[in-house]
Structure formats: C-alpha cells, structure tokens
Amino acid sequence: MGKHVQQQAAARQIERILRRSGGLSTLPEVAAELLTLLAEAPCDTSRMAAVIQTDSALSALILSLASRERIAFTDGRATIAEAVACLPREALREAILSAKVFPTLNWTAESESRRLLPRRQLALHSLATACCAELLAQFVLPPEQRPAAYLAGLLHDLGKPALDEIMPKSFERLIQQARDTGRELYEIEQDQLGLDHAMLGKRLAEKWQLPASIVSSIWLHHIDAHTLAALEPEPLLPAVIALADRIARKAALGQSGSYNEPEDLHEWVEFLKLTSDQMQHVQDELPLSVTRQCQMLQRSPQEGSHAYITAVQHTAVGLARDNQLLNEASHQFAALNDQNALIGGFLDEISAYSSPVEVAEHFAAFWQKHYLCGTTAVAVLGEAKDVPEMPIEMAVVGRDGKTAVVSVQPPPEQSVIPETLKQPFDIAPVCGTADWLLEPIQADLNPAQMRIAPLAVQDKTAGLLLFELMEPNEFDRRRCETACRIAAFTMAMALNTQKHDDLSDRFVRMLGTLRRTRTELAKTQSMQGLAEMAAGAAHELNNPLAVISGRAQLLMAAEEDETKKQMLRQIQQRTEEIAQIISDLMSFAKPSPPEKRRVALGELIQKAVEKTCTQHQLNSLEIEAVVDEEESIYVDVHQVTEALSQIFSNALQAYPGQNGPIRIESEPQAADNTVRLIICDRGCGMDPETLQKATEPFFSHCPAGRRRGMGLAHARRLLLLNEGSLRLESRPDEGTTVFVGLPKV
C-alpha cells in the first residue's frame, strides 16, 4: 500500500478516535474555579464566563452546547458571556461537570516540565494569541466582528491538544522533530500523518458546530497572505489570527510546538495595513492583557489540583441524586419513543459537518432500536466502488448497544454491491451474498439471521445496511425502503461534503507548494543568469589572461634584474589566481551532471578527509567518527567528496593552525530513505547574520582578500545536484554543526 493510502488510513484512524472523544481536557485549576462558582447561590455568571474564556477546551464546549441548544445571539455573533447567560443552569452545570480534566492526581511541576510541550505552556500560547487578536481587532475589524477575534485566537490551535490526547507518544515525536529540524510543526504533521493540527481543529470545530468564522480561522492560520486573499471571501479575521499567532510566538508567551522564528510577520502587517505605532501598541499591551486574563484563576496549578478533588467530593452526593432522577427520566423517555421520534432524532443528530461514518453510526442505532434488531451495521462505500484497494469503513452497533467502527477489504475481482441488490429495493440474506462483510465484526451475531439491504438513491448506492433478525418479523418493505432512502440521501450528502473538504485541503497545500516552487524557480533562474555571466566572463577574460601570463613569462626569462623579475613573477601569479576564480565560478554555476554509483559511507568520508589533508598540506585530520561505514550511498563520488571536503575545510577555519577536532556522526532517516551526517566543530562559531548568509556565493566572514566565499555555497550546490541537503546550526563561541542528507541506495 502506497504512502498516500497509508496517510489516509492514519488520518481515518485519528478522526475515528476524535469521534469517540467527548471533548478536550481542561486544566484542574480552571475546573476547580468553575465548580466553586457553580456551588454558589446565586451563581456569578459574569465571572464564570471570564474564567471559561481563559480555557480553549471549555470555550469550545460552551459554544458547541449553545449551538445545540439553538441559542440566538445578539446580532448573530457568538460570545461566551451571552452563551453562559442564556444557557439553562442545569445544562451549563452538566457540561462543566462532564468536562474531562487534565491529569490531576499524579501531576507535579517536575512531570509537567519534562514534557517537550507542557499543556499549560500550550494553553498560555493560545491565551496570548487570543489577547493579541483582541488588540489587533481594534485597528482592523468592524465593531460587530471584534468579539469573535478573541475566541478565534483562543481556539486556533484546537487540534494540538487533540493530537496530544489521542496519540501522546507520536505527538511527542513530532514535537521533537520540529525542534530538531527547525521546521514548522504543521509541515511535519502533514509529512507523517497526511494531515495537520489545523485540519484536525477544523474537523473538531465543525463537529462541535462552532461559528463558521472561527472554523475558517482555525483552518487557515498557517497559510500565507496571498493564498488567504484568493481563498477566503472574508479574510480579515483569519488574517488577524495568523498575525496574532506569530506575534505570540515571537514574544515567547507560552509554547506552540514550532521552534523556528516566524518569517512572514511583516507580510501580515502589510496585508492588514497596520502602522508601526499600532504594532508597537499591540506589543506593549500584550503582556499586560495576558497577565489580566491569568489573574482570573486564583489558584496555582498545585492548589488547583487539590481544589478540584475537593470540589468533586462535595458534589458527589448531588450527582448521585441527579443520576437517579436522570435514570427515571431516561426510562420514561424510552417508553414514549416511536418511529417518527426516532427518525426525527436521527435527523437532528446529523449536521452539515457530519462525516459519512457518523451518519452510518446514527442510522445503525436508529434501525436497531426501531426494529428491535440484534447486531446492526452500515457500510460506507464511498470511493471503494471505484478503487479496488480502498478499504470500506463500517459502523457496527452490537446487541448491547455499543458502537464501533471497523474497516473491511473487499475481495479482489468481486463487485462491492451484491448482484441481488442491484435490482429494485430488496432485503436479502447476507450468507451467500456478502459473507465477507461479516468478517471484521467482533460483536455477537448469528450469521444465518443476518440480512442486507441497499442504501440507494436515484440508482446510486451510497452504503449497505446489515442487521440481525432476533425473531421472525414481517418487514414492511415500503416503510423500510423510505427509511433507507433517507439514510442514503443523507450519506450521499456527507460523502460529497467530505470530498469537497478533501479537495479544499489539497488545494490549500497545492497553493503553498506552488509558492515554494515559485521561490525555488526564481533562485534557479538567478543561477542560470550567473552561469551565463560566468561563461561570458571566462570567454572574455581567459584569452587576455593567457596573453598577460605568457608575456610575463617571456619577459621574466629575458630579464636579469631580480627586482623586475620578482614583479613579473607576481604578475604571473595573480593571473593564475584570476583564472582559478573564473574556474571556481564556472564549477559552481554549471557543474557537470552527477554520475551516481553505489559507495560505502566510510569510503566517501575517507576520500573527503584525504582531499582536505592534501588541500591544507596536513598529514592528518583529528576526526571523531561514529558512523556506519558499510551504509551504502547512491551519489556522484567525486562531487560529494568535494562537498564534504569543503565542509571539513570550513571546520578547520575554526581552528587556526590546528587539524581539529571534527566530530562526524551518522543517523539513518527511514522516512525519506536517506542518511544524515552530523559534522561538528567546537570552534569560534557564527553569529545569526553570518549563519544566514554562510551558503551564499562569494560571502565570506573573513577579512577582505583572505577567501573567496565559495566553499559552503559550492558544497550545498553539489549536494543538491545529488538529491542531498545541507543545513547549518551555529552559535558564537560554541562551534558549528552541519547536517548533511545523502540518499541511500
């Protein structure tokens, strides 16, 4: 199975877990504060709203609850304060009590500090982004849209805590990779998972029916300004969130999981037409605004954990009494349900953002309850009708009412839709028709009693219904057909929405790729211009230089005055140096096409060491090598030897008059089938400005006339020709580390 199919499988698994999630975890100090407020009579709703607004998980929970309760907000603009004021007291209390709380019993400041991305630091980054968005909105957004800026900023990283909770070890590795490589976290997520936290946050926000403007801000806060302007008809709020996120990261308020410096901050400032005075105001006010929000919580993390446990103990008796009342109400409600109520309940559970599998889950539960069936399942066909290797997802409701989502691979060279179901609506036994659909179902069932029916509308089958007869009922096929058509129509709409979302995500990624390609193309065109200039310079200068050198040699042979002979000798030497400069320039701008072959890593390094020793007239280099010498590399040996030699020569510049030490380590990179060499020196290092320009042609930090500045530039050029890579890390007085990527066989 290809990488694309694996990424799709990983993405489906993540979203499957997210569907099981009742929400994200809040911090114990926030939960303790709210439980204390709930116990008061009367409840201070304004303070409760202020506390909720410090936490992204609870803010999303309250907005979702307000959407389900169909709260009509003033001017149609959702706010936490109005939601808390309008929601029924019991609904609000139930929502807060049911919220998950970040680990409380085993929490310590030391355990929190050991995490690469502490949850409280991530929460602080979200809070800082919200405060920054609120400040920026005063200058950019019309008054009626400004309240949404704070909420959008608070919720913009909704996908990160979700990833942290459903796959903590994998998320920790993604954070580690972001810190090691200096790349954006969302880029690494896309490479490893096939989707990123912005897309997951969008899915969660849609599932919880959050306002569309907040959904767009969550989804689009990582793209560039030009793409946003082309993609979003109302780009101001997403642009405010994008800029607020970058300002919060630059101000180091909390941690976001990305360790590189935001490079496009100025671009967003220009897009929003902010003045320098306005930006200075935002930067001055931001720390104060964050401090004010944090002061809403009157407990430290340690105190909050103890206070939360105490508050839960105080509400235990009340919850038991409420639970008894709820059980009695549940039995009464179950007795009053009939077919119309169940159909209405099914449709009420479906929203414009429901996925096909969620539609299948609700319909399977509806069918089982209405017809008193045993194990019931709904298979979502989707692309599996046209792509043979694509697995089918199936929602299963067991006899005990527990739901599960499983995947099943259709048999090769067999139609996904049984022939008997391609006729007008029919219900047929599963055995002998589609036995393979029963294989992944783990729930108890009697295969002989299983029946299958199509979920089709206008001759297009969107899914298959499987159900277990518990007694020999006579089905009203006409009534069953109506229910199945309702489900098929709803599922077809969900499939179309999912396809549209996938295309939108791919379009956004394609635009980002196009921008990077455009930048690389500009560099390539610049390099071609340099090649043409070098070729012209060589043609125009080599002949005159040859004449000058030849005449100087003739004059020197005939000259007897030693002073004049020395002057002529200098002329000849300088012409040779100029010729070498032209040769270096041509070698950089128009190198020969690589002639690749298999070579052992140890042999490649040894050749580079010998070449460096020859160039610097050294007997040996002080090398500390920890590498797999037998690892096979597929490169042009001459070109990569030259590149490594240039890197070693650059390292020697950090040790005037010495031959090292230079440390070399190797690490296999399974993700892209490469080997990474880590080459370190402990010399003088480079400041940020020098580091940024170190691989540019003709740049040298040495005094004028000492070096031509082509070493690292030439090395990078040769490595790129061989599908390799070069990246530098350095700090003054701490040395330099060069990361070299080489393709394996």
C-alpha positions in Angstrom: 0.0 0.0 0.0 1.4 3.4 -1.1 2.3 6.3 1.2 -0.9 8.1 0.2 -3.1 5.2 1.2 -1.1 4.8 4.5 -1.6 8.5 5.3 -5.3 8.2 4.5 -5.5 5.2 6.9 -3.7 7.2 9.6 -6.0 10.2 9.1 -9.1 8.0 9.3 -7.8 6.4 12.5 -7.2 9.8 14.1 -10.6 11.1 13.1 -12.2 7.8 14.3 -10.7 8.4 17.7 -11.8 12.0 17.7 -15.4 11.0 17.0 -15.2 9.0 20.2 -13.9 12.0 22.1 -16.4 13.9 24.1 -14.2 16.9 24.2 -10.7 18.1 25.2 -9.3 18.2 28.7 -9.3 21.4 30.7 -6.8 22.3 33.4 -7.7 21.4 37.0 -7.3 25.0 38.3 -9.9 26.1 35.8 -12.3 23.2 36.6 -11.9 23.9 40.4 -12.8 27.6 39.9 -15.9 26.8 37.9 -17.1 24.1 40.4 -16.7 26.6 43.2 -18.8 29.1 41.2 -21.5 26.5 40.5 -21.8 25.8 44.2 -22.6 29.4 45.0 -26.1 30.8 45.1 -26.7 32.9 43.1 -24.1 31.9 40.6 -21.9 34.8 39.3 -22.3 34.1 35.6 -20.1 37.1 34.5 -17.2 35.7 36.5 -17.9 32.2 35.2 -17.8 33.5 31.6 -14.5 35.3 32.3 -12.9 32.1 33.7 -14.2 29.9 30.8 -12.7 32.4 28.3 -9.2 31.6 29.7 -9.5 27.9 28.5 -9.9 26.8 24.9 -11.4 23.4 25.8 -14.2 24.8 27.9 -14.8 27.7 25.5 -15.3 25.2 22.6 -17.6 23.1 24.8 -19.8 26.1 25.8 -20.0 27.3 22.2 -20.9 23.8 21.0 -23.6 23.5 23.7 -25.0 26.9 22.7 -25.2 25.7 19.1 -27.0 22.5 20.1 -29.4 24.5 22.3 -30.0 26.9 19.4 -29.1 30.0 21.4 -30.0 33.1 19.4 -27.0 35.5 19.9 -27.3 39.3 19.6 -26.6 40.3 16.0 -25.8 36.6 15.3 -22.3 37.0 16.9 -21.5 34.2 19.4 -19.8 35.2 22.7 -19.0 33.2 25.9 -20.7 35.8 28.1 -24.0 35.6 26.3 -23.9 31.8 26.0 -23.3 31.5 29.7 -26.1 34.0 30.5 -28.6 32.3 28.1 -27.9 28.6 28.7 -30.1 26.7 31.2 -28.4 26.4 34.6 -28.7 22.6 34.6 -27.3 22.3 31.0 -24.4 24.5 32.0 -23.7 22.6 35.2 -23.9 19.2 33.4 -21.5 20.5 30.7 -18.9 21.7 33.2 -19.2 18.5 35.4 -18.8 16.3 32.3 -15.7 18.1 31.0 -12.5 16.0 31.1 -9.8 17.3 33.4 -6.0 17.1 32.6 -4.3 14.5 34.9 -4.7 15.7 38.5 -3.7 13.0 41.0 -0.2 12.4 39.6 0.6 16.0 38.5 3.8 17.6 39.6 5.7 20.7 38.3 8.6 18.4 37.6 6.5 16.0 35.5 5.0 18.9 33.6 8.4 20.4 32.9 9.7 17.1 31.4 7.2 17.3 28.5 8.5 18.9 25.3 5.3 20.8 25.0 3.8 21.3 28.5 0.0 21.6 28.4 0.0 24.8 30.4 2.5 26.4 28.1 0.3 25.4 25.1 -2.7 26.9 26.9 -0.7 30.1 27.6 0.2 30.4 23.9 -3.5 30.1 22.9 -4.4 32.7 25.6 -1.7 35.1 24.3 -2.9 34.6 20.7 -6.5 35.4 21.9 -5.3 38.6 23.7 -3.2 39.7 20.7 -6.1 39.1 18.3 -8.4 41.2 20.5 -5.8 44.1 20.5 -5.3 43.8 16.7 -9.1 43.7 16.1 -9.4 47.3 17.5 -7.5 48.5 14.5 -8.7 46.1 11.7 -12.1 44.7 12.3 -15.5 46.4 12.4 -17.0 46.6 15.9 -19.5 43.8 15.4 -16.7 41.3 14.5 -14.3 42.2 17.2 -15.6 39.8 19.9 -15.0 36.8 17.5 -11.3 37.7 17.3 -10.6 36.7 20.9 -12.5 33.4 20.6 -10.9 32.6 17.3 -7.4 33.2 18.7 -8.1 31.1 21.8 -9.3 28.2 19.7 -6.8 28.5 16.7 -4.6 25.6 18.0 -7.6 23.3 18.9 -6.0 20.4 17.0 -2.8 20.3 19.1 -4.3 19.2 22.4 -6.5 16.8 20.5 -3.4 15.1 18.9 -1.6 15.2 22.3 -4.5 13.3 24.0 -5.2 10.7 21.3 -1.6 9.9 20.4 0.7 11.4 23.0 3.8 9.4 22.2 3.6 10.1 18.5 2.8 13.8 19.1 5.9 14.0 21.4 8.0 12.6 18.5 6.5 15.2 16.1 7.4 18.0 18.6 10.9 16.5 18.9 11.3 16.5 15.1 10.1 20.1 14.9 12.7 21.2 17.5 15.5 19.2 15.8 14.8 20.4 12.3 13.6 23.9 12.9 10.6 23.2 10.6 7.0 24.3 11.2 5.1 21.7 13.2 2.2 21.5 10.8 4.6 20.6 7.9 6.0 17.7 9.9 2.4 16.6 10.8 1.4 16.7 7.1 4.5 14.6 6.2 4.0 12.0 8.9 0.2 11.8 9.3 -1.2 13.1 6.0 -3.0 16.0 7.8 -2.1 18.6 10.4 -3.5 20.1 13.6 -5.2 22.9 11.7 -7.2 20.4 9.6 -8.0 18.4 12.8 -9.0 21.6 14.6 -11.3 22.4 11.7 -12.9 18.9 11.8 -13.4 19.3 15.6 -14.8 22.8 15.2 -17.2 21.6 12.5 -18.3 18.6 14.6 -19.0 20.9 17.6 -20.8 23.3 15.2 -18.7 26.3 16.1 -19.3 29.6 14.2 -18.1 29.4 10.6 -15.7 32.4 11.0 -13.9 30.6 13.8 -13.7 27.4 11.8 -12.1 29.3 8.9 -9.6 31.0 11.3 -8.6 27.6 12.8 -8.1 26.0 9.4 -6.3 28.8 7.6 -4.0 30.4 10.1 -0.9 28.7 8.7 -1.2 29.8 5.0 0.3 32.9 3.5 -1.5 36.2 3.0 -1.8 35.9 -0.8 -3.3 32.5 -0.6 -5.7 33.6 2.1 -6.9 36.5 0.0 -7.5 34.3 -3.0 -9.2 31.5 -1.0 -11.4 33.3 1.6 -14.1 35.9 0.7 -13.8 37.4 4.2 -10.1 37.1 5.0 -9.7 39.8 7.8 -10.5 37.6 10.8 -8.3 34.6 9.7 -5.5 37.2 8.9 -5.8 38.7 12.4 -5.4 35.2 13.9 -2.5 34.4 11.7 -0.7 37.6 12.7 -1.6 37.2 16.4 -0.2 33.6 16.4 3.1 34.8 15.0 3.3 37.8 17.4 2.6 35.5 20.4 5.3 33.1 19.2 7.8 35.9 18.7 7.0 37.3 22.2 7.7 33.8 23.7 4.4 33.8 25.5 3.8 30.1 26.1 4.9 27.4 23.6 3.3 26.5 20.3 5.4 23.4 19.3 7.1 25.3 16.5 10.6 26.4 17.3 11.5 28.4 14.2 11.2 32.2 14.0 8.1 33.4 12.1 9.4 34.7 8.8 6.2 36.3 7.4 5.2 38.6 10.2 5.9 41.7 8.1 3.8 40.3 5.3 0.8 40.0 7.5 1.3 43.5 8.9 1.3 44.9 5.4 -1.8 42.8 4.5 -3.7 44.2 7.4 -2.3 47.8 6.7 -1.2 48.3 10.3 1.1 51.2 11.2 4.3 50.9 13.2 2.6 52.8 16.1 -0.3 50.4 16.1 2.1 47.4 16.2 4.1 49.0 19.0 0.8 49.5 20.9 -0.1 45.8 20.5 3.3 44.6 21.5 3.3 46.9 24.6 -0.2 45.9 25.7 0.0 42.2 25.0 1.9 41.1 28.2 -0.4 43.2 30.4 -3.5 41.7 28.7 -2.3 38.1 29.2 -1.5 38.8 32.9 -5.0 40.2 33.4 -6.5 37.0 32.0 -4.3 34.7 34.0 -5.4 36.6 37.2 -8.9 35.2 36.6 -7.6 32.0 38.1 -6.9 32.5 41.8 -5.1 29.2 42.3 -1.7 27.8 41.3 -1.6 24.6 39.3 -0.8 22.5 42.5 -3.5 24.3 44.5 -5.9 23.8 41.6 -5.4 20.0 41.6 -6.3 19.7 45.3 -9.2 22.2 45.0 -10.6 20.2 42.1 -10.6 16.9 44.0 -12.3 18.7 47.0 -15.0 20.2 44.7 -15.7 16.8 43.1 -16.1 15.2 46.6 -18.6 18.0 47.6 -20.8 17.4 44.5 -20.8 13.6 44.7 -24.0 13.3 46.8 -25.8 15.8 44.5 -24.6 13.9 41.4 -25.9 10.6 42.8 -29.3 12.1 43.4 -29.3 13.7 39.9 -28.3 10.4 38.4 -31.2 8.7 39.9 -33.6 11.3 38.5 -31.9 11.1 35.1 -32.3 7.3 35.1 -36.0 7.6 35.8 -36.4 10.2 33.1 -34.5 8.0 30.6 -36.8 5.1 31.2 -39.8 7.3 30.7 -38.4 8.8 27.5 -37.6 5.3 26.1 -41.2 4.2 26.7 -42.5 7.2 24.7 -40.3 6.8 21.6 -42.0 5.7 18.4 -40.9 5.6 14.7 -41.4 9.3 14.0 -39.5 10.4 17.1 -36.6 8.0 16.2 -36.4 9.3 12.6 -36.5 12.9 13.9 -33.8 12.1 16.4 -31.7 10.6 13.7 -32.0 13.7 11.5 -31.5 16.0 14.5 -28.1 14.3 15.1 -26.9 15.0 11.6 -25.4 18.4 10.8 -23.9 19.8 7.7 -20.5 18.8 9.1 -21.3 15.2 9.9 -19.0 12.7 8.3 -20.3 9.6 6.4 -19.3 7.3 9.2 -21.1 9.4 11.7 -24.2 9.2 9.6 -23.8 5.5 9.4 -23.4 5.2 13.2 -26.6 7.2 13.8 -28.6 5.3 11.2 -27.5 1.8 12.5 -28.5 2.8 16.0 -31.9 4.1 14.7 -32.6 0.9 12.8 -31.7 -1.3 15.7 -33.9 0.5 18.2 -36.9 0.9 15.8 -37.0 -2.7 14.5 -35.6 -4.4 17.7 -32.8 -6.0 15.8 -29.6 -7.6 17.2 -26.2 -6.6 15.8 -26.6 -3.9 13.1 -24.0 -2.4 10.8 -23.9 0.2 8.0 -21.0 0.0 5.4 -20.0 3.3 3.8 -19.0 2.6 0.2 -17.6 5.9 -0.8 -14.6 5.5 -3.2 -14.4 1.8 -2.6 -16.8 1.3 -5.6 -14.2 2.6 -8.0 -10.9 2.0 -6.2 -10.4 -1.8 -5.5 -7.7 -1.5 -2.9 -9.6 1.2 -0.9 -11.0 -0.4 2.4 -14.6 0.1 3.4 -15.5 1.7 6.7 -18.4 0.1 8.6 -20.2 1.4 11.7 -21.3 -1.5 13.9 -23.8 -1.4 16.8 -23.7 -4.6 18.9 -26.6 -6.2 20.7 -25.5 -4.4 23.9 -25.8 -1.0 22.1 -22.0 -0.4 22.0 -20.7 1.1 18.7 -17.5 0.5 16.9 -16.1 1.5 13.5 -14.2 -1.2 11.6 -12.5 -1.5 8.2 -13.0 -4.3 5.7 -11.1 -5.0 2.4 -13.4 -6.1 -0.5 -12.4 -9.4 -2.1 -10.4 -8.9 -5.3 -12.3 -9.2 -8.6 -15.7 -9.1 -6.8 -18.3 -6.4 -7.0 -18.7 -4.5 -3.8 -22.5 -4.4 -4.3 -24.1 -7.9 -4.5 -25.9 -8.6 -7.7 -29.2 -9.3 -5.9 -29.2 -5.7 -4.5 -28.8 -4.1 -7.9 -32.5 -4.7 -8.6 -35.3 -2.6 -7.1 -35.1 -2.3 -3.3 -34.8 -5.7 -1.7 -33.8 -7.3 1.6 -31.7 -10.5 1.2 -29.8 -12.9 3.5 -26.1 -12.0 4.0 -24.9 -15.6 3.8 -24.1 -16.5 0.2 -24.5 -12.8 -0.8 -21.8 -10.8 1.0 -20.3 -13.1 3.7 -17.0 -11.0 3.6 -18.8 -8.1 5.2 -19.3 -10.1 8.5 -15.6 -11.0 8.9 -14.4 -7.8 10.8 -17.5 -7.6 13.0 -16.4 -8.6 16.6 -19.9 -8.3 18.1 -22.0 -11.4 18.9 -24.3 -12.4 16.0 -26.0 -15.3 14.2 -24.8 -15.3 10.6 -27.9 -17.2 9.4 -30.1 -14.4 10.8 -28.2 -11.5 9.2 -29.9 -9.6 6.4 -28.6 -7.0 3.9 -30.3 -4.1 2.2 -29.0 -1.3 -0.1 -28.9 2.4 0.9 -29.5 3.8 -2.6 -31.0 6.9 -4.1 -31.5 7.5 -7.8 -29.8 4.2 -8.7 -26.6 5.3 -6.8 -25.7 3.1 -3.8 -24.0 5.0 -1.0 -23.9 2.2 1.6 -25.1 -1.2 2.7 -27.3 -2.0 5.7 -26.7 -5.3 7.6 -29.0 -6.3 10.6 -29.7 -9.4 12.7 -33.2 -10.6 13.0 -34.0 -11.5 16.6 -37.4 -13.0 15.8 -39.2 -13.8 12.5 -40.7 -10.4 12.0 -42.5 -9.5 8.8 -41.0 -6.3 7.5 -43.0 -3.6 5.7 -40.6 -3.2 2.8 -42.1 0.0 1.6 -41.6 1.6 5.1 -38.1 0.1 5.2 -37.3 1.5 1.8 -38.3 5.0 2.8 -36.0 4.9 5.9 -33.1 3.5 3.8 -33.6 6.2 1.1 -33.5 8.9 3.8 -30.2 7.4 5.1 -28.8 7.1 1.6 -29.6 10.7 0.7 -28.0 11.9 4.0 -24.9 9.7 3.5 -24.5 10.8 -0.1 -24.5 14.5 1.0 -22.0 13.7 3.7 -19.8 11.9 1.1 -19.9 14.9 -1.2 -19.1 17.2 1.7 -16.1 15.1 2.7 -14.9 15.0 -0.9 -15.2 18.8 -1.1 -13.3 19.2 2.2 -10.5 16.9 0.9 -10.2 18.9 -2.3 -10.1 22.1 -0.3 -7.3 20.8 1.9 -5.4 19.6 -1.1 -5.9 23.0 -2.9 -4.5 24.9 0.1 -1.5 22.6 0.3 -1.0 22.9 -3.5 -1.0 26.7 -3.3 1.6 26.5 -0.5 3.7 24.1 -2.7 3.3 26.5 -5.7 4.6 29.4 -3.7 7.7 27.4 -2.6 8.2 26.2 -6.1 8.0 29.8 -7.4 10.7 30.8 -4.9 12.9 27.9 -6.0 12.3 28.7 -9.6 13.4 32.3 -9.0 16.6 31.0 -7.4 17.2 28.6 -10.3 16.7 31.4 -12.9 19.1 33.6 -10.9 21.6 30.7 -11.0 21.2 30.4 -14.8 21.9 34.1 -15.1 25.1 33.6 -13.0 26.1 30.7 -15.3 25.7 32.9 -18.4 27.7 35.6 -16.8 30.4 33.2 -15.8 30.6 31.7 -19.3 30.9 35.2 -20.8 33.5 36.2 -18.2 35.5 33.1 -18.9 35.4 33.7 -22.7 36.3 37.4 -22.4 39.0 37.1 -19.7 40.8 33.8 -20.3 42.4 34.8 -23.6 43.7 38.2 -22.3 44.9 36.5 -19.1 46.7 33.9 -21.2 48.4 36.6 -23.1 49.4 38.5 -19.9 50.7 35.3 -18.3 52.7 34.3 -21.4 54.2 37.7 -21.9 55.2 37.9 -18.3 57.0 34.6 -18.5 58.8 35.7 -21.7 59.9 39.0 -20.1 60.9 37.2 -16.9 63.1 34.7 -18.9 64.9 37.6 -20.6 65.1 39.9 -17.6 68.3 39.9 -15.5 67.3 42.5 -12.9 66.0 40.5 -9.9 63.6 43.2 -8.7 61.9 43.3 -12.1 61.9 39.5 -12.3 60.0 39.5 -8.9 57.5 42.0 -10.2 56.9 39.9 -13.4 56.6 36.7 -11.2 53.9 38.5 -9.2 52.0 39.4 -12.4 52.1 35.8 -13.5 50.9 34.5 -10.1 48.0 37.0 -10.0 46.8 36.0 -13.5 46.8 32.4 -12.4 44.7 33.3 -9.3 42.2 35.2 -11.5 42.0 32.2 -13.8 41.3 30.0 -10.8 38.5 32.3 -9.6 36.8 32.1 -13.0 37.2 28.3 -12.9 35.6 28.2 -9.4 32.7 30.3 -10.6 32.1 28.1 -13.6 32.3 25.0 -11.4 29.6 26.4 -9.1 27.3 27.8 -11.8 27.5 25.0 -14.3 28.7 21.8 -12.6 28.9 18.5 -14.5 25.8 16.2 -14.3 26.3 13.8 -11.5 27.5 10.3 -12.3 25.9 8.3 -9.5 27.0 4.9 -8.2 26.8 2.9 -5.0 29.5 3.8 -2.5 30.1 2.9 1.2 29.7 5.8 3.6 33.1 5.1 5.2 34.9 5.2 1.9 33.2 8.5 1.0 34.3 10.1 4.3 37.8 8.8 4.0 38.2 10.3 0.4 37.0 13.6 1.7 39.4 13.6 4.6 42.4 12.7 2.3 41.4 15.5 -0.1 41.2 18.0 2.8 44.6 17.0 4.1 46.1 17.5 0.6 44.5 20.9 0.2 45.7 22.1 3.6 49.1 20.4 3.4 48.3 18.4 6.6 49.5 14.9 7.5 46.1 14.0 9.1 42.8 15.4 10.5 41.7 14.9 14.1 38.4 13.1 13.3 36.0 11.6 15.9 33.8 9.4 13.7 30.7 7.4 14.9 29.3 6.3 11.6 28.0 3.1 9.9 30.9 2.7 7.5 29.1 0.0 5.5 26.0 2.1 4.8 25.5 2.3 1.0 25.0 5.7 -0.5 24.0 6.5 -4.1 25.8 9.6 -5.3 28.5 11.0 -7.6 31.6 10.1 -5.5 33.7 13.0 -6.9 31.1 15.7 -6.3 30.1 14.6 -2.8 33.7 14.1 -1.8 34.4 17.7 -2.9 31.3 18.9 -0.9 32.4 17.1 2.3 35.9 18.4 1.8 34.6 22.0 1.6 32.7 21.4 4.8 35.8 19.9 6.6 37.8 22.9 5.3 35.3 25.3 6.7 35.5 23.5 10.1 39.3 23.8 10.0 38.9 27.6 9.7 37.5 27.5 13.3 40.9 26.0 14.4 43.7 28.3 13.2 46.9 26.4 12.9 45.3 23.1 14.1 43.8 20.0 12.5 40.6 19.6 14.5 38.9 18.0 16.3 36.0 17.4 13.9 33.2 15.0 15.1 31.2 13.0 12.5 28.0 11.0 13.3 25.6 9.2 11.0 21.8 8.7 11.5 19.6 6.7 9.1 16.4 8.5 8.2 13.8 5.9 7.3 11.1 8.4 6.4 12.9 9.6 3.3 15.4 6.8 2.8 18.5 9.0 3.5 21.4 9.0 5.8 22.0 12.2 7.8 25.7 13.1 8.6 26.2 15.4 11.6 29.5 17.2 11.3 30.5 19.3 14.4 33.4 21.5 15.3 34.0 23.3 18.6 35.5 26.4 17.2 34.5 30.1 17.1 31.0 29.6 15.7 28.9 32.2 13.7 26.5 34.9 14.7 22.9 34.8 13.2 23.7 37.2 10.4 26.7 35.2 9.2 24.9 31.9 9.6 22.1 33.2 7.4 24.4 34.1 4.5 27.0 31.3 5.0 25.9 29.3 2.0 25.6 32.3 -0.4 28.2 32.5 -3.2 31.1 34.9 -2.6 30.1 35.5 1.1 33.0 35.3 3.5 33.2 36.5 7.1 37.0 36.6 6.8 38.8 39.9 6.1 38.8 41.1 2.5 41.3 39.2 0.3 41.6 36.2 2.6 38.9 33.8 1.0 36.6 33.8 -2.0 33.5 32.7 -0.1 32.6 29.7 -2.4 33.2 26.8 0.0 29.8 26.1 1.6 27.9 27.5 -1.4 29.7 25.1 -3.6 29.1 22.2 -1.2 25.4 22.9 -1.0 25.2 23.2 -4.8 26.9 19.8 -5.3 24.8 18.1 -2.6 21.5 19.4 -4.1 22.6 18.0 -7.5 22.9 14.6 -5.8 19.4 14.9 -4.2 21.1 15.6 -0.9 20.7 18.5 1.6 22.7 20.9 3.8 21.7 22.8 6.9 23.8 24.7 9.4 23.4 25.4 13.1 25.9 27.6 14.9 26.3 29.9 17.9 29.2 32.3 18.6 32.0 30.6 20.7 30.1 27.3 20.7 31.0 25.9 17.4 29.1 24.9 14.2 27.1 21.8 13.3 26.5 20.9 9.7 23.6 18.5 8.9 24.2 16.7 5.5 21.5 14.5 4.0 22.6 11.8 1.5 20.3 9.5 -0.5 20.7 5.8 0.2 20.6 3.1 -2.4 
